[in-house]
Amino acid sequence: EEIAREIELEIRVTVLGHTQRGGSPIAFDRLLATRFGKAAADLIAGGECGKMVALRGNEIVSVPIIDAVANPKYVDPNGEMVATARSLGVSFGDGL
């Protein structure tokens, strides 16, 4: 509420998840989440730190987190996805 008053914009809170992807989870989503959870638990049980789970093809693999963050994939701020979001009233904070 304080931020909304300060910047004079309406602020809405959304918990991202399937909302972000545009729909309710399907069987594939539920199975993938289960497989990811098991693989992550196996990493912890095996004492493997600094790794994350990922999907390559149909296989769940572990990847060093540093490898994942060393090559970020950027969204083109002038691209279609951002233009569509802006047309729907999404603010990226750049107009503040």
Residue pairs with C-beta under 8 A, 6 or more apart in sequence:
3 11
4 10
4 11
7 96
9 91
18 24
18 25
18 29
25 33
32 55
35 60
36 53
36 55
36 60
39 53
39 60
39 62
40 52
40 53
43 51
43 53
43 62
48 62
50 64
50 65
50 66
51 62
51 63
51 64
51 65
52 62
52 63
52 65
52 68
53 60
53 61
53 62
53 63
54 60
54 61
54 62
54 63
54 68
55 61
75 81
75 82
76 82
77 92
82 92
85 92
86 92
